[in-house]
Amino acid sequence: MKKKDTTKEHKERINEVQYHIYKYLSSKLLIEDLAKISSYSPFHFQRIFKEITGKSVTTYIKDLRLQWAANLLIFNPNSTITNIAFDCGFKSSSTFSNEFKKFYKTTPNDWRKGEYKSYEPKEYELKEKEVDFQK
């Protein structure tokens, strides 16, 4: 098999995993289960996932959850921060708040109050994602 074909196959398999991650983002996602979807061993899967996406599996999932939560904080003003944290798959509101502050450089409460208006996305957030939801 040519390298071009192998890369295409890797992208297709990782795309299946990305679809699964998006679909079940609020659930507990185990690397072993995601590796099975791709038909790779957990070790090989993590290496290929990072090669394709530029992020580790856990960082990728955490970043998606934080972005989802950031939107919910803005568009669901009646929902508590704790409920949003749990809805987005975080185990505790304190973990969520710490990770949110690291990612967005502000607290979830300040974000909700309008801090999002001055947010500048990181360069890697502006890159196009190769996710195909047609399947």
SULDAZI-V98568 format. One record per residue. RES is the residue in one letter. NEAR is the number of other C-alpha atoms within 12 Angstrom. Layout:
((RES & NEAR) (RES & NEAR))
This chain:
((M & 8) (K & 8) (K & 9) (K & 10) (D & 11) (T & 13) (T & 17) (K & 17) (E & 20) (H & 27) (K & 26) (E & 25) (R & 28) (I & 36) (N & 28) (E & 27) (V & 41) (Q & 32) (Y & 24) (H & 29) (I & 32) (Y & 27) (K & 18) (Y & 20) (L & 29) (S & 25) (S & 19) (K & 23) (L & 27) (L & 20) (I & 29) (E & 20) (D & 20) (L & 33) (A & 28) (K & 22) (I & 24) (S & 29) (S & 23) (Y & 23) (S & 18) (P & 20) (F & 19) (H & 21) (F & 29) (Q & 32) (R & 21) (I & 31) (F & 35) (K & 20) (E & 17) (I & 27) (T & 29) (G & 19) (K & 20) (S & 20) (V & 33) (T & 22) (T & 19) (Y & 28) (I & 34) (K & 33) (D & 30) (L & 29) (R & 35) (L & 36) (Q & 29) (W & 27) (A & 41) (A & 38) (N & 23) (L & 28) (L & 32) (I & 25) (F & 18) (N & 16) (P & 20) (N & 13) (S & 19) (T & 20) (I & 32) (T & 24) (N & 22) (I & 35) (A & 33) (F & 27) (D & 26) (C & 35) (G & 29) (F & 32) (K & 21) (S & 18) (S & 24) (S & 17) (T & 22) (F & 34) (S & 29) (N & 20) (E & 28) (F & 34) (K & 20) (K & 16) (F & 27) (Y & 29) (K & 21) (T & 23) (T & 28) (P & 37) (N & 28) (D & 22) (W & 30) (R & 27) (K & 17) (G & 19) (E & 20) (Y & 24) (K & 15) (S & 13) (Y & 15) (E & 14) (P & 15) (K & 12) (E & 8) (Y & 14) (E & 17) (L & 9) (K & 11) (E & 10) (K & 18) (E & 19) (V & 21) (D & 18) (F & 16) (Q & 7) (K & 11))
